[in-house]
Structure formats: structure tokens, C-alpha cells
């Protein structure tokens, strides 16, 4: 078999050539591996996958087949064999999750519609710590990282999860769960590079601190090259990162466990910013580097009480400081969360809890973005209760729950749900749910004044341009969704399983820009402001299937369909249209022998239809070939986007579009060495 690859643009760094040379010269000429090989496909049977534990849907461990929600688990083996080098790339493996790359360092990620760079209806957690930013609503994906080899699994829950996790868990919840320290003992060294992944390296060490205690420390770094624009010019969107962290797990007694973990990082991201004032020149754009420094510390205490109940107490502190020409901000977040699980009778499994969060923002105002007040500290609090009621043993279960949440922006929200699970036997389960969830306004929507750019007026100079600004709205209400879902999950045979979900979401009070008229008397009046607009209904279906043809061959397929039933104000861009109507993927995993693994992935994404932001449909093909010449060493080559030299996945939506700086995702190849010792 021949793999034809061609580098485009700048040649790979010396590190990339070194790793590729090692891969081809040792990997394909090396001797027979000794010791334990990497896991084979048969080590993760279809039945094992159906019995995987999921904790994000109900804050307690359940098997996937026993979860009354649209749940999907991305395992460590899935991540490794996909060749993903970042968390967003790994999320492409889940059905119903829309992942579009905007440029080298930015993604648009959501579930069930309303995608964008800061998609605000998907709550993302890492080991229970929220990484959803309250400044603009959404996730700064280029700040979220860890050793990919240390991720145990990524739990993806599509649909509202507000009872368990609160506001902003509107269209889904993603929980990135890292391995326990005891599962990362010894040393791990990874390194590689290629034409886009110019160089990356990571080191992790794990050890024992007592008979019942373990620890690990890690450090990693990478550099990624800038992309090319639609007209062929090299963009200024390169991305560099340095990060380190630790985790300690200690069993205090037979009934109590304690975990403390933390990370520290520095990111540098290239960006291109445009003019926001009426002073000439109007068509000058500037390349700048934006910097972010951050750190977090999390502690968790879990235990069993004498009455048979269980509790979990978790607290974390998260700080991020970023500087950019448009806005600088220092954000401190302190969160404490308590939950208590009771078993009042054999038919009831009761879970209740409370949480408190304090957030402090100190913005450095500029002419582009200004906050009033410039510095603000505010509080959010919530309580929840949920009861799993067994109606028929091992057959029929009803779940009722609600959360009461008080937010600084958006006032008090009541977010209930009801779920019913019917499991007539071990192979089949049918579930249905109705729920209500809310997305609270961000500080940016309620308190920021934003210069969006300039626009021509048609008058002669010096009145030929007008500044376009967006004003905040302190009276915004929370966005709300009423969601109905039904799902069917079955294991037809020991080798074949399917999971299908249908949903209908009705949104009200959506927060969008409302367009106004220019006041030519002043030439500085705002054109747009935030407002709660009319309603939208979305409907869709999501399907995933897993077929283990032989012990050494496996197929995994996903398909998602989304339809917008009732667009809101046609004068505004159709944000729901920023999600494709169809997207699907097919993965083929092949264990050629005990040492050689081949993974092929085919993806198709339908076109985006937003006004002025259309993106054609595209199909991509990725391949990964891995070889284990010796025990503990794996060499791999990953080729991505092989069908075309480059393709467009997303156009970043702005309220006014004067220039097109859309980045096209290029074909890429990189080599990697994974050494465990």
C-alpha cells in the first residue's frame, strides 16, 4: 500500500522531519515487538462499550445502556486511534456534535444548532470544573488543553442537562474526564511534528506517595502554523502553547477519597484585527499576537456515610488573564459544589445538592470594547433535587428532578425535567424525556459597548464613513428552551449495536442583535443592540452504530440531521443556519497484526446557509497508521484532509462584514512517537 502525501506551504520543522524519519525507518523496518502490545479492537467488545460508565447525565455512575439520555462516550482508545491532537478534534467522533474549524487556533462547536465561535448553549466541563466563560458566553477552546493520553473518556450528553449542571446546559453537556493518578504510573514521552503541527512534545511522570496514594505531573508544548486564506494569502493565526499540571489521589480511609489537581498555562495566538474608528485608513487590518495566562486548582472529597448514603464536596479556583488590542481581562472564579445521594427506600434513589459561585471580572477597556462598570464581582447560587423511582424492577424507571438557580444576570430560573426508561431486556432500552433549560445573559451582552467596525454612508469626505457600535441591554431575560426527546438503544448481537435519538426543541427569548437605523446627524449612533427576539423551533435525529465485523476489524458510523422549523427575525442572520442540516462520519479500524494498526475516517458535512455566511458542503478523509516495534513504543503517521489541498469549514459571523478573512483548513501530515517506560 502506498501513501501519497505532499507538503503545502512552509516545510516541516526539523523536529517533524526527525519524527517522520524515525517512524518510517524504524516503524517499517523494525523488528518484532516484545512485551505487551497496545490494546486491540477485541479488548473493547460491543458489550463492553454498552456497559461503559457515564456520570455526566445524572451525576452518578451508570452504564451507557442504563442512561435515559442521548449519551455517547469517546474512550481513550478512540482518541488515540483518531490521531486527534486537541480536544476539539476528538469531539468530531461524537454524533450530534458540530465541530467546524475557523482557523488554526479557533473552533465553532455546538450540539443541535446555533453554532459560532462562542456557541453559548453547550456547557463544557473538565473533571467537573466548568470551562464555560461568563464574559461572552461560550468556550475559549484554544485555552482548553491537557495531555491527550491522560484523558480517560469524554462524556457527551446531547440535550438539556440543566437539573444536574444548571444554566447554559441547554443543548448539551460535554465532560472531559482525566485518568486517576494510579492509572498513569511510570513515564510517558510523546513528540512529533509535521507541516501544520510544526512541533509538539509532552512528558508525564506518575508515582506513589503512600500505600493508597498516587500522583502525576506533566508538561507539554506545541506550535501550530498559520492557515491560508480563501485568496491564497498566509493568515496570522498561528498558535503556541506551554502548559503543565499535576494530580494527587489519596484514599483517606476505606470510605473516603480525596483528589487535588491543577494546571498552569500560557497561550499565544495570532489574530488579525480591523479598524473600528472613522479615522482613515479604513481598509487597514493589523496582525497582532494575543496572550493568555491561566491557572486552576481543584479539590474533591468523596465519601460513604454510615447510613449508606454517599456525598461529594468539590471546590475549585480558576484564574485567566488575557491581553489583546480589543480587550484585556482578568477573571477569577471560585466555585463550591456539594451533592448527597440517599436511598430512602428500595424504589427510590434520591440525589440533592447545592452550589455557589463567585466571579470577578476586571476588564481593560479600549475604544473597541468597553464594560460598564469596568470591574465587577457577582454571585450565582443554586439547589437541585432528583429522584430515580423504580416502577418495575429492572424494567421501568421514572426520573423526576428540578433545579432552582439564582443568577446575577437573568434573575431566577426554574429548570425541571422528567425522564422515563424502559428496558424490557438486556439488549433493548427505550427512553423519553421532557425538560426545560435556560441560558443566562453574559456580562458582555448586559454591560459591554462594542465597536463592530465602520461602514460607508454615501456622503463625501469627511462624512463618508460611520462607526457601527453595539450597545448592551441590562434588562435582558434568560434564553429558554423546552425540549422533548425520545431514544432507542439496542445491542442486536454481540457484534452490532445502534443508538437513535429524535428531538424537538422550542426556544424563546433568544438573545440576538436587533438592527436599527443610522443617525446621520452624529455619525456615531449605534446600529445594533442586544435584544430578546422571537421564537425558534428545531427538530432533528441522531444515529450512531457500532459493528465489530471480526476481532480485528470494526466500523463505527454516525449521522445527524437538523431542521430549523421556524426561523426568527429575518432581518438578522440566521444563526441556527450556521449549523449544517446533515453531517455524518464513518470510521474503519483495522488491526493488521499485533503490532500494526490502521484507522481510516470519512466525514461529510452539509453546507451552511446563513445569510452572507454560506459555506459549501465538504467531505474529508483522514488516515492513521501506527506500529509498535518494541514494548512501550508506538510510532504513528497521521494524514488529515486528504481529499483536497484545503477546504473551508466555517465563516466567522460578524454583525457587519467588510472583508473576508476566512481560513481554509489545509491538508496535513504529522508523525508521532509515544514512549512509555
C-alpha positions as CSV (number, residue, x, y, z in Angstrom):
1,X,0.0,0.0,0.0
2,X,1.3,3.4,-0.9
3,X,0.5,6.6,1.0
4,X,1.0,9.6,-1.3
5,X,1.4,12.9,0.6
6,X,2.6,16.3,-0.3
7,X,3.5,19.2,2.0
8,X,1.9,22.6,1.1
9,X,3.4,25.9,2.1
10,X,6.3,26.0,4.6
11,X,8.3,22.9,5.0
12,X,8.1,20.9,8.3
13,X,10.3,21.8,11.2
14,X,13.4,19.8,11.9
15,X,11.5,18.1,14.7
16,X,8.8,17.0,12.2
17,X,11.4,15.5,9.9
18,X,13.1,13.7,12.8
19,X,9.9,12.0,13.9
20,X,8.8,11.1,10.4
21,X,12.3,9.7,9.7
22,X,12.1,7.6,12.9
23,X,8.6,6.4,12.0
24,X,9.4,5.2,8.5
25,X,12.9,3.9,9.1
26,X,12.2,2.1,12.4
27,X,8.5,1.6,12.2
28,X,8.5,-0.3,9.0
29,X,11.9,-1.9,9.1
30,X,12.0,-2.6,12.9
31,X,11.8,-6.0,14.5
32,X,9.1,-7.9,16.2
33,X,7.6,-6.1,19.2
34,X,8.2,-7.5,22.7
35,X,6.1,-7.3,25.8
36,X,2.5,-6.1,25.9
37,X,1.2,-4.5,22.7
38,X,-1.2,-1.6,22.6
39,X,-4.9,-2.6,23.1
40,X,-6.6,-4.4,20.3
41,X,-10.1,-3.9,19.0
42,X,-11.3,-7.1,20.6
43,X,-10.3,-5.8,24.0
44,X,-13.2,-3.4,23.7
45,X,-16.2,-5.5,22.7
46,X,-19.6,-4.1,21.8
47,X,-21.0,-5.4,25.0
48,X,-18.2,-3.6,26.9
49,X,-19.0,-0.4,25.2
50,X,-22.6,-0.6,26.1
51,X,-21.6,-1.2,29.8
52,X,-19.3,1.8,29.9
53,X,-19.9,4.1,32.9
54,X,-21.4,7.5,32.3
55,X,-21.6,10.0,35.2
56,X,-22.4,13.3,33.4
57,X,-26.1,12.6,32.7
58,X,-27.1,12.2,36.4
59,X,-24.0,12.9,38.5
60,X,-23.7,9.3,39.4
61,X,-22.1,6.3,37.7
62,X,-24.5,4.5,35.3
63,X,-23.9,2.2,32.4
64,X,-24.5,3.6,29.0
65,X,-27.4,1.2,28.4
66,X,-29.0,2.4,31.6
67,X,-28.9,6.1,30.9
68,X,-32.1,7.9,30.0
69,X,-30.4,10.5,27.8
70,X,-28.7,10.8,24.4
71,X,-25.3,9.8,25.7
72,X,-22.1,9.0,23.9
73,X,-18.7,8.1,25.3
74,X,-15.4,8.9,23.5
75,X,-12.9,6.5,25.0
76,X,-9.1,6.9,25.3
77,X,-8.7,4.3,22.6
78,X,-11.0,6.3,20.3
79,X,-8.9,9.4,20.9
80,X,-5.6,7.7,20.4
81,X,-6.7,5.9,17.2
82,X,-8.3,9.0,15.7
83,X,-5.0,10.9,15.7
84,X,-6.6,13.9,17.4
85,X,-4.0,16.3,18.9
86,X,-6.6,18.6,20.6
87,X,-9.9,18.2,22.5
88,X,-12.0,19.9,19.7
89,X,-10.6,17.4,17.2
90,X,-11.6,14.5,19.5
91,X,-15.2,15.8,19.7
92,X,-15.7,15.1,16.0
93,X,-16.1,11.4,17.0
94,X,-19.4,12.0,18.7
95,X,-22.8,12.1,16.9
96,X,-24.7,15.3,17.0
97,X,-21.7,17.4,17.9
98,X,-20.9,20.1,15.3
99,X,-17.2,20.8,15.1
100,X,-16.0,23.4,12.5
101,X,-12.5,24.8,12.4
102,X,-12.5,28.6,11.9
103,X,-8.7,28.9,11.6
104,X,-5.5,27.4,13.1
105,X,-6.5,28.2,16.7
106,X,-10.3,28.7,16.8
107,X,-13.3,26.3,16.5
108,X,-17.0,26.6,16.4
109,X,-18.5,23.8,18.4
110,X,-22.1,23.1,19.5
111,X,-24.8,20.5,19.6
112,X,-28.2,20.7,17.9
113,X,-27.8,24.1,16.3
114,X,-26.8,27.7,16.9
115,X,-23.1,27.3,16.2
116,X,-20.5,30.0,16.5
117,X,-17.0,30.8,17.7
118,X,-18.6,31.4,21.2
119,X,-21.5,29.0,20.9
120,X,-23.4,29.6,24.1
121,X,-25.8,26.7,24.5
122,X,-23.3,23.9,25.2
123,X,-21.8,23.5,28.7
124,X,-18.3,22.1,28.8
125,X,-16.6,20.7,32.0
126,X,-13.2,19.2,32.7
127,X,-13.3,16.9,35.7
128,X,-16.4,18.7,36.9
129,X,-14.8,22.2,36.5
130,X,-16.8,24.4,34.1
131,X,-14.8,26.0,31.3
132,X,-17.8,28.0,30.0
133,X,-16.7,31.6,30.2
134,X,-19.3,34.1,31.7
135,X,-17.6,37.1,29.9
136,X,-19.1,36.4,26.4
137,X,-20.8,33.1,27.0
138,X,-19.2,30.1,25.3
139,X,-15.8,28.4,25.5
140,X,-12.4,29.7,24.6
141,X,-11.4,26.4,23.0
142,X,-7.8,27.5,22.4
143,X,-7.3,27.7,26.2
144,X,-8.6,24.2,27.0
145,X,-5.9,21.5,26.9
146,X,-4.3,18.7,28.8
147,X,-2.2,15.6,27.9
148,X,-4.4,13.8,25.4
149,X,-3.0,10.5,26.7
150,X,-4.3,11.3,30.2
151,X,-7.9,11.7,29.2
152,X,-9.8,8.6,30.3
153,X,-13.0,9.4,28.4
154,X,-15.1,12.3,27.1
155,X,-18.8,12.0,28.0
156,X,-21.1,13.7,25.6
157,X,-24.7,14.3,26.7
158,X,-26.9,15.8,23.9
159,X,-30.0,17.6,25.1
160,X,-30.6,19.8,28.2
161,X,-28.7,18.9,31.4
162,X,-29.8,21.8,33.5
163,X,-31.1,19.9,36.5
164,X,-27.6,18.5,37.1
165,X,-25.4,21.3,35.9
166,X,-27.5,24.4,35.8
167,X,-27.9,27.3,33.4
168,X,-26.2,27.1,30.0
169,X,-26.5,23.3,29.7
170,X,-29.2,24.0,27.1
171,X,-28.3,21.8,24.1
172,X,-25.9,19.5,25.8
173,X,-23.1,18.8,28.2
174,X,-19.5,17.7,27.5
175,X,-17.5,16.4,30.4
176,X,-13.8,15.7,29.8
177,X,-12.7,13.2,32.4
178,X,-9.0,12.6,33.1
179,X,-7.5,9.4,34.4
180,X,-6.9,8.7,38.1
181,X,-3.3,9.1,39.1
182,X,-2.9,5.4,39.8
183,X,-3.7,4.7,36.1
184,X,-0.8,6.9,34.9
185,X,2.2,5.4,36.8
186,X,5.6,5.4,35.2
187,X,6.9,7.7,32.5
188,X,5.4,8.8,29.2
189,X,7.1,10.8,26.5
190,X,5.4,12.0,23.3
191,X,6.8,14.0,20.5
192,X,6.1,14.8,16.9
193,X,5.6,17.3,14.1
194,X,4.6,17.9,10.5
195,X,3.7,20.5,8.0
196,X,0.9,22.1,10.2
197,X,1.6,20.5,13.6
198,X,5.1,22.1,13.4
199,X,6.2,20.5,16.6
200,X,4.7,19.1,19.8
201,X,6.1,17.3,22.9
202,X,4.8,16.2,26.2
203,X,6.2,14.4,29.3
204,X,4.3,12.8,32.2
205,X,5.6,11.1,35.3
206,X,3.5,9.2,37.8
207,X,4.3,7.5,41.1
208,X,3.2,6.5,44.6
209,X,3.1,8.8,47.6
210,X,1.7,6.1,50.0
211,X,0.1,2.7,50.0
212,X,-3.2,4.3,49.0
213,X,-2.0,7.4,47.3
214,X,-0.7,8.3,43.8
215,X,0.4,11.3,41.9
216,X,1.3,12.5,38.4
217,X,2.9,15.6,37.0
218,X,3.0,16.6,33.3
219,X,4.3,19.3,30.9
220,X,3.6,19.9,27.3
221,X,4.2,22.3,24.5
222,X,3.2,22.8,20.8
223,X,3.4,25.2,17.9
224,X,0.9,25.2,15.0
225,X,1.4,27.0,11.7
226,X,-0.9,29.7,10.4
227,X,-3.5,28.8,7.8
228,X,-4.1,30.2,4.3
229,X,-7.0,32.5,3.4
230,X,-9.5,31.9,0.6
231,X,-7.5,34.1,-1.7
232,X,-4.2,32.3,-1.0
233,X,-2.6,34.7,1.4
234,X,-0.9,33.4,4.6
235,X,-3.0,34.4,7.6
236,X,-1.7,35.5,11.0
237,X,-3.4,32.8,13.1
238,X,-0.5,30.7,14.4
239,X,-0.9,29.1,17.9
240,X,1.7,28.4,20.6
241,X,1.2,26.9,24.0
242,X,3.1,25.8,27.1
243,X,1.2,24.0,29.9
244,X,1.9,21.9,33.0
245,X,-0.1,20.3,35.8
246,X,-0.4,17.7,38.5
247,X,-2.9,15.4,40.1
248,X,-2.9,13.6,43.5
249,X,-5.4,10.9,44.6
250,X,-5.4,9.7,48.2
251,X,-7.6,7.2,49.9
252,X,-8.0,8.7,53.4
253,X,-9.9,5.6,54.7
254,X,-11.9,2.7,53.3
255,X,-14.9,5.1,52.9
256,X,-13.2,8.4,52.0
257,X,-11.2,9.6,49.0
258,X,-9.5,12.9,48.2
259,X,-8.3,14.4,45.0
260,X,-6.4,17.6,44.3
261,X,-5.3,18.7,40.8
262,X,-4.3,21.8,38.9
263,X,-2.9,23.3,35.7
264,X,-0.9,26.3,34.7
265,X,-0.6,27.5,31.1
266,X,0.5,30.3,28.7
267,X,-1.0,30.6,25.2
268,X,-0.1,32.9,22.3
269,X,-2.5,33.2,19.4
270,X,-2.1,35.2,16.3
271,X,-5.0,37.3,15.2
272,X,-5.9,40.0,12.6
273,X,-8.0,43.0,13.7
274,X,-9.7,45.6,11.6
275,X,-10.4,49.3,12.0
276,X,-13.2,50.3,14.4
277,X,-13.0,54.1,14.1
278,X,-14.0,56.5,11.4
279,X,-10.4,57.8,11.1
280,X,-8.6,56.7,7.8
281,X,-7.3,54.4,6.6
282,X,-10.4,52.3,6.6
283,X,-9.1,49.2,4.9
284,X,-6.1,48.6,7.1
285,X,-6.0,45.4,9.1
286,X,-3.4,44.7,11.7
287,X,-1.7,41.5,12.7
288,X,-1.3,41.1,16.4
289,X,-0.4,38.4,19.0
290,X,-2.9,37.8,21.8
291,X,-1.7,36.3,25.1
292,X,-3.4,34.3,27.8
293,X,-2.1,33.1,31.1
294,X,-4.1,30.9,33.4
295,X,-4.1,28.5,36.3
296,X,-6.7,26.4,38.1
297,X,-6.7,24.4,41.3
298,X,-9.4,21.8,42.2
299,X,-10.0,19.7,45.3
300,X,-12.7,17.0,45.7
301,X,-13.7,14.9,48.7
302,X,-15.9,11.8,48.2
303,X,-17.1,9.5,50.9
304,X,-19.7,7.0,52.1
305,X,-21.7,7.7,55.3
306,X,-22.8,5.2,57.9
307,X,-26.4,5.3,56.8
308,X,-25.5,4.0,53.3
309,X,-25.6,7.4,51.6
310,X,-22.8,9.0,49.6
311,X,-21.6,12.6,49.3
312,X,-19.2,14.6,47.2
313,X,-17.8,18.0,48.0
314,X,-15.8,19.8,45.3
315,X,-14.3,23.3,45.1
316,X,-12.1,24.9,42.6
317,X,-10.4,28.2,41.8
318,X,-9.9,29.2,38.2
319,X,-8.0,32.3,37.0
320,X,-7.4,33.5,33.5
321,X,-5.7,36.7,32.3
322,X,-5.6,37.6,28.6
323,X,-4.4,40.7,26.8
324,X,-5.5,41.7,23.3
325,X,-5.7,45.0,21.4
326,X,-9.5,44.9,21.6
327,X,-9.9,43.9,25.2
328,X,-7.8,42.8,28.2
329,X,-9.4,41.0,31.1
330,X,-8.5,39.3,34.4
331,X,-11.1,36.8,35.5
332,X,-11.2,35.0,38.9
333,X,-13.8,32.3,39.6
334,X,-14.4,30.4,42.8
335,X,-16.9,27.6,42.8
336,X,-18.0,25.1,45.6
337,X,-20.4,22.3,44.9
338,X,-22.0,19.7,47.3
339,X,-24.1,16.7,46.4
340,X,-25.7,14.0,48.6
341,X,-27.1,10.7,47.4
342,X,-29.7,8.9,49.6
343,X,-31.6,5.6,49.3
344,X,-34.7,6.3,51.4
345,X,-36.3,3.0,50.1
346,X,-35.5,0.2,47.7
347,X,-37.5,2.0,45.0
348,X,-36.0,5.5,45.4
349,X,-32.5,6.8,44.6
350,X,-32.5,10.4,45.7
351,X,-29.9,13.0,44.8
352,X,-29.8,16.6,46.0
353,X,-27.2,19.3,46.1
354,X,-26.3,22.9,46.2
355,X,-23.6,25.1,44.7
356,X,-22.2,28.6,45.0
357,X,-20.1,30.5,42.5
358,X,-18.3,33.9,42.8
359,X,-16.9,35.6,39.7
360,X,-14.8,38.7,39.4
361,X,-14.0,40.4,36.1
362,X,-11.6,43.3,35.7
363,X,-11.7,44.4,32.1
364,X,-9.2,46.8,30.5
365,X,-11.5,48.9,28.4
366,X,-10.4,50.1,24.9
367,X,-12.1,52.0,22.1
368,X,-13.2,48.7,20.6
369,X,-14.8,47.1,23.7
370,X,-15.8,48.9,26.9
371,X,-17.5,47.5,30.0
372,X,-19.6,49.5,32.5
373,X,-18.6,49.1,35.2
374,X,-15.0,48.2,34.3
375,X,-14.7,45.8,37.3
376,X,-17.4,43.7,38.7
377,X,-17.8,40.9,41.2
378,X,-21.0,38.9,41.4
379,X,-22.6,35.7,42.8
380,X,-24.6,32.8,41.5
381,X,-26.2,30.0,43.5
382,X,-28.4,27.0,43.0
383,X,-30.0,24.0,44.6
384,X,-31.3,20.8,42.9
385,X,-33.1,17.6,43.7
386,X,-33.6,14.5,41.5
387,X,-35.3,11.2,42.3
388,X,-34.9,7.9,40.4
389,X,-38.1,5.9,41.0
390,X,-38.2,2.3,40.1
391,X,-41.7,1.5,38.9
392,X,-40.9,-2.1,37.8
393,X,-37.7,-3.8,38.9
394,X,-35.0,-3.9,36.2
395,X,-37.7,-2.8,33.6
396,X,-39.2,0.6,34.2
397,X,-37.7,3.7,35.9
398,X,-39.0,7.3,36.2
399,X,-36.7,10.2,36.9
400,X,-38.1,13.5,38.2
401,X,-35.9,16.5,39.1
402,X,-35.6,20.2,39.1
403,X,-33.0,23.0,39.7
404,X,-33.6,26.4,41.2
405,X,-30.9,28.8,40.2
406,X,-30.3,32.5,41.0
407,X,-28.1,34.3,38.6
408,X,-26.7,37.9,38.7
409,X,-27.8,38.2,35.0
410,X,-31.1,36.7,34.1
411,X,-32.7,36.5,37.5
412,X,-34.1,33.2,39.0
413,X,-34.6,30.2,36.8
414,X,-36.6,27.0,37.5
415,X,-35.3,24.1,35.3
416,X,-37.3,20.9,35.7
417,X,-37.1,17.6,33.8
418,X,-38.8,14.2,33.6
419,X,-37.3,11.0,32.1
420,X,-38.7,7.5,31.6
421,X,-36.6,4.5,30.8
422,X,-38.0,1.1,29.7
423,X,-35.6,-1.8,29.5
424,X,-37.6,-4.9,28.5
425,X,-34.4,-7.0,28.4
426,X,-30.6,-6.7,28.5
427,X,-30.4,-5.9,24.7
428,X,-33.0,-3.1,24.3
429,X,-33.8,0.1,26.1
430,X,-36.3,2.9,25.2
431,X,-36.3,6.3,26.9
432,X,-38.1,9.6,26.7
433,X,-37.7,12.9,28.4
434,X,-39.2,16.4,28.6
435,X,-37.2,19.3,30.1
436,X,-36.8,23.0,30.4
437,X,-33.4,24.8,30.5
438,X,-32.1,28.3,30.4
439,X,-29.1,30.2,29.1
440,X,-28.4,33.3,31.2
441,X,-27.2,36.5,29.6
442,X,-23.4,37.1,29.7
443,X,-21.7,40.1,31.1
444,X,-20.8,41.1,27.6
445,X,-24.4,41.2,26.5
446,X,-25.6,43.1,29.6
447,X,-22.7,45.5,30.1
448,X,-20.4,45.9,27.1
449,X,-20.3,48.6,24.4
450,X,-18.7,47.1,21.3
451,X,-17.3,48.9,18.2
452,X,-18.0,46.5,15.4
453,X,-16.3,48.4,12.6
454,X,-17.1,51.1,10.1
455,X,-19.5,51.3,7.1
456,X,-19.8,53.7,4.2
457,X,-22.5,56.4,4.3
458,X,-22.6,57.5,0.7
459,X,-21.7,61.1,1.7
460,X,-18.5,62.9,0.6
461,X,-15.5,63.0,2.9
462,X,-15.1,63.6,5.8
463,X,-18.5,62.1,6.3
464,X,-18.0,59.1,4.1
465,X,-17.8,56.6,7.0
466,X,-19.8,55.9,10.1
467,X,-18.9,53.9,13.1
468,X,-21.0,50.9,13.9
469,X,-21.5,50.0,17.5
470,X,-23.5,47.5,19.6
471,X,-25.0,48.6,22.9
472,X,-25.6,46.4,25.9
473,X,-29.0,45.6,27.4
474,X,-29.1,45.3,31.2
475,X,-32.8,44.2,31.0
476,X,-32.2,41.0,29.0
477,X,-34.1,37.9,30.1
478,X,-32.6,34.4,30.1
479,X,-33.0,32.3,26.9
480,X,-35.2,29.3,27.4
481,X,-35.8,26.0,25.7
482,X,-38.5,23.4,26.1
483,X,-37.1,20.1,24.9
484,X,-38.7,16.7,24.1
485,X,-36.6,13.7,23.3
486,X,-37.1,10.0,22.6
487,X,-34.4,7.4,22.1
488,X,-33.9,3.7,21.4
489,X,-30.6,1.9,22.2
490,X,-30.1,-1.7,21.3
491,X,-27.4,-4.3,21.1
492,X,-28.7,-6.5,18.2
493,X,-25.9,-9.1,18.6
494,X,-22.6,-9.3,20.5
495,X,-21.0,-7.6,17.5
496,X,-23.6,-4.9,16.4
497,X,-25.3,-2.1,18.3
498,X,-27.3,1.1,17.3
499,X,-28.4,4.2,19.2
500,X,-31.0,6.5,17.7
501,X,-32.4,9.8,19.2
502,X,-35.1,12.1,17.9
503,X,-35.7,15.6,19.5
504,X,-37.7,18.7,19.2
505,X,-36.5,22.0,20.9
506,X,-38.6,25.1,21.2
507,X,-36.6,28.2,22.1
508,X,-38.0,31.5,23.4
509,X,-36.4,34.9,24.3
510,X,-33.3,34.2,22.2
511,X,-30.7,36.9,22.6
512,X,-29.6,38.4,19.3
513,X,-28.6,41.7,17.8
514,X,-31.5,43.9,16.8
515,X,-30.7,46.1,13.8
516,X,-31.6,49.8,14.0
517,X,-31.1,52.9,11.7
518,X,-28.1,55.2,11.4
519,X,-28.4,58.7,12.8
520,X,-26.5,60.7,10.2
521,X,-26.7,63.8,12.4
522,X,-24.0,62.4,14.7
523,X,-22.5,59.6,12.6
524,X,-21.7,57.7,15.8
525,X,-25.1,56.3,16.8
526,X,-25.3,52.5,17.3
527,X,-26.7,50.3,14.6
528,X,-27.2,47.2,16.7
529,X,-28.2,46.3,20.3
530,X,-28.9,43.1,22.2
531,X,-32.5,42.1,22.5
532,X,-34.7,39.1,23.3
533,X,-36.1,38.1,19.9
534,X,-38.9,35.8,18.8
535,X,-39.1,32.1,18.9
536,X,-37.3,29.2,17.0
537,X,-38.2,25.5,16.8
538,X,-35.6,22.9,15.8
539,X,-36.1,19.2,15.2
540,X,-33.6,16.5,14.4
541,X,-32.5,12.9,14.6
542,X,-29.1,11.5,15.6
543,X,-27.9,8.0,14.8
544,X,-24.8,6.0,15.8
545,X,-23.9,2.4,15.1
546,X,-21.0,0.2,16.0
547,X,-20.2,-3.1,14.1
548,X,-17.3,-5.3,15.1
549,X,-17.1,-7.4,12.0
550,X,-14.2,-9.5,13.2
551,X,-12.0,-9.5,16.3
552,X,-9.6,-7.4,14.2
553,X,-12.0,-5.1,12.3
554,X,-14.5,-2.6,13.5
555,X,-16.8,0.0,11.8
556,X,-18.3,3.0,13.6
557,X,-20.8,5.3,11.9
558,X,-22.7,8.5,12.9
559,X,-25.4,10.5,11.2
560,X,-27.2,13.7,12.3
561,X,-30.0,15.7,10.8
562,X,-31.1,19.1,12.0
563,X,-34.0,21.1,10.6
564,X,-35.0,24.7,11.6
565,X,-38.8,24.8,11.7
566,X,-39.4,28.5,12.5
567,X,-36.5,31.0,11.9
568,X,-36.7,34.1,14.0
569,X,-36.4,37.7,12.7
570,X,-35.4,37.5,9.0
571,X,-33.7,40.9,9.3
572,X,-31.0,39.2,11.4
573,X,-28.5,36.5,10.2
574,X,-30.0,33.0,10.7
575,X,-27.7,31.8,13.5
576,X,-29.5,28.5,13.5
577,X,-28.4,28.2,9.9
578,X,-24.8,28.2,11.0
579,X,-25.3,24.5,11.6
580,X,-25.4,22.0,8.7
581,X,-28.6,20.2,8.1
582,X,-26.7,16.9,7.6
583,X,-23.4,15.6,8.8
584,X,-22.1,12.1,9.1
585,X,-18.9,10.1,9.6
586,X,-17.6,6.5,9.1
587,X,-14.6,5.1,10.8
588,X,-12.8,1.9,9.9
589,X,-10.4,0.4,12.5
590,X,-8.2,-2.4,11.4
591,X,-5.7,-4.4,13.5
592,X,-3.4,-5.7,10.7
593,X,-1.4,-7.7,13.3
594,X,-0.5,-7.3,17.0
595,X,1.9,-4.5,16.1
596,X,0.3,-2.6,13.3
597,X,-3.0,-0.6,13.4
598,X,-4.7,1.2,10.6
599,X,-7.5,3.7,11.1
600,X,-9.5,5.5,8.3
601,X,-12.1,8.2,8.8
602,X,-14.5,9.6,6.3
603,X,-16.6,12.7,7.2
604,X,-19.2,14.6,5.3
605,X,-20.6,18.0,6.4
606,X,-23.5,19.7,4.7
607,X,-23.5,23.3,3.6
608,X,-24.1,26.3,5.9
609,X,-27.0,28.5,4.7
610,X,-26.7,31.6,6.9
611,X,-27.2,34.9,5.1
612,X,-23.9,36.2,3.8
613,X,-22.0,33.5,5.6
614,X,-22.7,30.4,3.3
615,X,-20.1,27.6,3.3
616,X,-20.3,24.8,0.7
617,X,-20.6,21.2,1.8
618,X,-17.3,19.3,2.1
619,X,-16.0,15.7,2.5
620,X,-12.8,14.9,4.2
621,X,-10.7,11.7,4.7
622,X,-8.2,11.0,7.4
623,X,-5.8,8.1,7.9
624,X,-3.6,6.9,10.7
625,X,-1.0,4.1,10.6
626,X,0.6,3.0,13.8
627,X,3.3,0.5,14.5
628,X,4.7,-0.9,17.8
629,X,8.3,-2.1,17.1
630,X,9.0,-2.8,20.8
631,X,7.1,-2.9,24.0
632,X,6.2,0.5,25.2
633,X,7.0,2.3,22.0
634,X,4.4,3.3,19.3
635,X,5.2,5.1,16.1
636,X,2.5,6.6,14.0
637,X,1.8,8.7,10.9
638,X,-1.4,10.7,10.6
639,X,-2.6,12.3,7.4
640,X,-5.6,14.6,7.5
641,X,-7.9,16.2,4.9
642,X,-6.6,14.1,2.1
643,X,-9.4,14.7,-0.4
644,X,-8.4,18.3,-1.2
645,X,-5.4,20.7,-0.6
646,X,-7.6,22.9,1.5
647,X,-11.3,23.5,2.3
648,X,-13.5,26.0,4.1
649,X,-15.4,24.8,7.2
650,X,-16.8,28.0,8.7
651,X,-17.1,31.7,8.2
652,X,-17.0,33.7,11.4
653,X,-20.2,35.6,11.8
654,X,-19.9,39.3,12.5
655,X,-22.7,41.9,12.6
656,X,-21.1,43.7,9.7
657,X,-18.9,42.1,7.2
658,X,-16.5,44.3,5.2
659,X,-13.6,41.9,4.5
660,X,-13.4,38.2,4.1
661,X,-10.6,36.6,6.2
662,X,-12.0,33.1,6.2
663,X,-9.3,30.5,6.7
664,X,-9.2,27.2,4.8
665,X,-8.3,24.0,6.6
666,X,-5.2,22.6,4.7
667,X,-4.2,19.0,4.0
668,X,-1.7,18.0,6.7
669,X,0.5,15.1,7.8
670,X,2.5,14.6,11.0
671,X,4.5,11.9,12.7
672,X,4.4,10.9,16.4
673,X,6.4,8.8,18.8
674,X,4.8,7.5,22.0
675,X,7.2,6.0,24.5
676,X,6.1,4.5,27.8
677,X,8.8,3.5,30.3
